[in-house]
Amino acid sequence: MVINMSKKKLVDVFDVTIQQEKPLALTDYEVFKDKELLDQLRDRIIQNLIDNKVPGDKNLEQYINDEIDVVLKGHDLTNLERSHIFNLIDNEINGYGPITELLDDTSVTEIMVNGINKIYVEIDGKVIKDESVSFINEDHILRTIQKIVQPLGRTIDTAHPMVDARLKDGSRINAVVPPLSLNGPILTIRKFKANLETIEDFIRNGTLTPYMARFLEAAVIGKLNILISGGTGSGKTSFLNVLSSFIGNDERIVTIEDAAELRLKQTHVVSLETRLTNYEGGGEVTIRDLVINSLRMRPDRIIVGEVRGKEAFDMLQAMNTGHDGSLTTLHANNPADALNRLETMILMAGMEIPIKAIREYIASAIDIVVHVERLNDGRRKVTSICEIVGIKNDLIQLKEIFAFNKKGVTSRGEVDGEFILYSYVPNVYKRLKSRGIDLLYDIFENMEE
């Protein structure tokens, strides 16, 4: 079979220039109005590609033209309509099928494929169903998933029905197929936001205030241990990436992730990624394995993309044994819940340690808890920055430094609120000053002790 795998758009064969970013909708076509028949043509060609039924004596362009003549016999196509068909096939060969244009659309931040005609997208924080996109069948979805993950060195099939990986642009992909998924292949892509790469981007976006940003910058430079908590899709990893940018170029940074998403720009960065079991059931490398190994790599900083299990104890141990300035994220509903989850993770790791000792261990390891939240209107905010101030009545004590106070909802459906700076001098500010870092004088110096 001869297939032109060139990056050149197939539409160029017809010397047709399309000015729009996307092909025109079928209702805008000059002549051809039968969308059902056009979809039938598309499905027939793509299915034959999936089944490797393209005749070996024809190149792809000739084959597509022949199929057009067979399926649309008696219908005259304009060059624009014909180019539309070729764009669909080009997306199938050189792109990622029906979701190619969604991946290219900068306004789309998340793509969720729940079925052949159940594709949802997130735009401006709102999740909507995209009625213009569909797959032919479940094999078509699976083929698209495989095309995405295979170049990343990942496999997905009935033996390995789940994959979590990162695209070259930093976007995160998660896919689940039967037998784990009862609804057929499921694909979720969280696109990397190229417009949120610096703390200034987050300030302009209203995620936090300049005071909060300056405080967190000082905390990172001053090597405070920071835990970022938040729910799914709240932006924890993006925020961790930005905070990591404050680490100096003269420090050796070891990052540990399930699927490498962090995009650190420092020169001395070692990136470690977990590995799933192989076909023989061995070869697995976990976050915990990598955290333990990282301690032997002479790191100045350890950054764990997310703690979710037994590695929590090892991460805290690193923080407590001289690896100051470590950062990590954790799924939680609020800062207090984040610390409770850490306790649970340590207990689940089988550590026979009294709960009081665990809490003291957490309190001595973590300095700052930053909570990020995706509000009901889709916007993301840093809703709390707390410091751990010790243990009282066997409970870890958190004291809030900054917060976002929600007041209600505006007539436009946006969450109304304001950022608050509490009027007291944090203990960590004094520690930062003692380390020669005084970026916060104008914020805290005139407050009451």
ZIVEN-V145055 format. One line per field, one symbol per residue. ss: DSSP state (H for helix, E for strand, - for the rest). psi: psi as a letter, one per 30 degrees, with the letter a starting at -180 (. if undefined). burial: I if it has 24 or more other ideal C-beta (glycine too) atoms within 12 Angstrom, else O. A space follows every 50 residues. Layout:
BEGIN
ss->???
psi->???
burial->???
END
This chain:
BEGIN
ss->-E-------HHHHH-----------HHH------HHHHHHHHHHHHHHHH --------EHHHHHHHHHHHH-------HHHHHHHHHHHHHHHH--HHHH HHHH---EEEEEEEE--EEEEEE--EEEE--------HHHHHHHHHHHHH -----------EEEEE-----EEEEE---------EEEEE--------HH HHHH-----HHHHHHHHHHHH----EEEEE-----HHHHHHHHH------ --EEEEE-----------EEEEE-E---------E-HHHHHHHH------ EEEE------HHHHHHHHHH------EEEEE---HHHHHHHHHHHHHH-- ----HHHHHHHHHHH--EEEEEEE-----EEEEEEEEEEEEE--EEEEEE EEEEEEEEE-----EEEEEEE-----HHHHHHHH------HHHH-----
psi->kjkjglfkkfffeghkkkflelkklfffleekfieeeeeeeeeeeeeeee ghgkkfgkleeeeeeeeeeeehkfkkkleeeeeeeeeeeeeeefbhbfge feefjffkfkkjjfaehikklkkhfkklkjffklleaeeeeeeeeeeefe fgglkkaffigkkklklfgfkkkkkklkfekfgakkkkjjkkjfgiflfe eeeefgelleeeeeeeeeeeeghkkkkkllakgfgeeeeeeeefffklfg kjkjkklejjfkikglfikjkkklklkaffgagkjleeeeeeeffgghke kkjkekkgbffeeeeeeeefhfilglkllkklfleeeeeeeeeeeeeffg kikkeeeeeeeeefekekkkkkkjlfgflkkjfkjlkkgakkhgkkkkkk elljjkfaklfggkkkalkkjkiljkefeeeeefggjifgefefeglk.
burial->OOIIOOOOIIIOIIOIOOOOOOIOOIOOIOOIOOOOOIIOIIIIIIIIII OOOIOOOOOIIOIIIOIIOOIIOOOOIOOIIIIIIIIIIIIIIOOIIIII IIIOOOOIIIIIIIIIOOIIIIOOIOOOOIOOIIIIOIOIIIIIIIIIIO OIOIIIOOOIOIIIIIIOOIIIIIIIIOOOIOOIIIIIIIIIIOOIOIIO OIOOIIIIIOIIIIIIIIIIIIIIIIIIIIOOIIIIIIIIIIIIIIIOOO IIIIIIIIIIIIIIOIOOIIIIIIIIOOOOOOOOOIIIOIIIOIIOIOII IIIIIIIIIIIIIIIIIIIOOOIIIIIIIIIIOIIIIIIIIIIIIIOOIO OOOOOOOIIIIIIOIIIIIIIIIIIOOIIIIIIIIIIIIOOOOOOIOIII IIIIOOOOOOOOOOIOOOIOIIOOIIIIIOIIOOOOIOIIOOIIOOOOO
END
